[in-house]
């Protein structure tokens, strides 16, 4: 996939169209692969929410095996997953843990090819009865516009 834009000016000094937010979100950054996205001790939590997340925007074109998906609740890491693939579909299997059951889950995605971290705050309400693949197919959050 190629994302491009151009700007031009003429003697009438018309303003040019700025790049779209999606295009500026695809510029390589300086983020390193997070080493603090770890979650090992689920014994302190009574509830679990299992979801399979697939990138639902242009970031899917930049996926690599080095990417990570992280779920947090109130800023605490509650699940981390590397990409998995089944039948040509790449997804991130997350088992998110909590004790309260009505908190909001935020998602963060580290894109290794762009060296950037994208976040959706309050992506979904924690729900132990949520279908792992969503009600109408796999979860496809959009971290940036298309």
N, C-alpha and C positions, 0 to 999 in steps of 0.2 A: 504494500500500500504506500502511496506517496501522498503527502499532504503538502500543498504549495499555495502560495498567495503572492500577489504582486501589488505594488503601489506605483502610481504614476502621478505626475503633476503636469499641468499645462499652464499656459500663460494666464488663464482665468483664475488661478489659485484655488481651484475646487479642492475640497478636502478629499483625501483618499480614504478608502474603507479600511479600517484597522483589521488585523487578523482576528479570526474568531477565537473565542475562549478555548475551544477544542484544539485548534492548531497551536496555540501558545502552551497548552497543557502537554503537548507531545514533544516539546523541545527537551533534549536531554538535560538532566540536572546533575547534582553532586551527591545525592543521597547514597549511602552505602547500605548493603544488605543488613537489615536490623539483627543485631545479636541479642538484643534485650526482648525480642518477641519469643518468650519461652513460657511454656505452661506444662508442668509435670505433675502437680499434686492435685488431683481432682477429688481426693478423699474428704476434703473439707466442705464439699458442696453436695447437696442432696438432690438437686434437679439437673436435668440435661435437656438440651435442645439440639437435635441433629439436623444439619442442613448441608446441601450440596450447592455450592455457588459457582456460577460460570460468569465470566466477564460478559457484560451486556452492552459493551460499547466498543469504540475503536481500539481500546487497549488490548483487545483480544488478538489483534494483529501483531502485537509486540511481545506476546508471552514467550517465556523460555522455561526450562526446567529449574532455573534458579530463582524463580519468583516465589513470593510468599503471600498468604492471606492471613490476616489476624483479626480476631473478634475480641472486643473489649467491652466491659461493663463498668461504668464509672471510672474509666481510665485504667482499669486492671485487665491484664491479658487473661482471657478465659478460653481461648482456643487459637491454635496456629496450624496451618496446613500448607504443604507444598502441593504443586499441581499433580493431579492424577489424570489418567486417560482411560476411557472405556469406549470402544467402538468409534474411535476418532473424535470423541468429545472430551475436551479438557475441562476439568472442574476441580474445585477445592473442597474436600470433605471436612467439615467442621463439626466437632462435638463441643458445644458451648455449655459451660457449667455456671450455676447460680444457686443461691439459697432462697431468694425472695420470690422470684417468678414473674414479676411484672416490670422489671427494669428494661431499659432500652439497650440494644446491642449496637455498637458502632463497628464498622468494618474499615480496615486499612489494607491496602494492596501495595506491595513492593514490586515494581517492574524493574527487573535487572537490566534489560536492554536499554531502558531510558534512565536508569539510576534515579528513580523518583518514587516517592511514597504518595499515594492518593488515599483520601479518607472520606467516608460518608458517616457523619455523626448521626446517632439515633436512627440507624438504618431500619431496624425492626424491633418490635416489642418481644422480649423473651417469652417463648410459648412452648411448653413441653409437648403440647399436642400438635404442633406444626408439622405438616408433612415434610419429610426430608428434601423432597424436590419441589416443594411449593404446591399451590392449589392448581396451577395451570402450567405445569412444567417446571424445570429447574429454575432456581433463583438467579436472576440476571441483573444485579445492581449496576447502575451507570455511575462510574466515578467521574467521568467527564461527559460533555455533550458530544453528540455524533457529528 
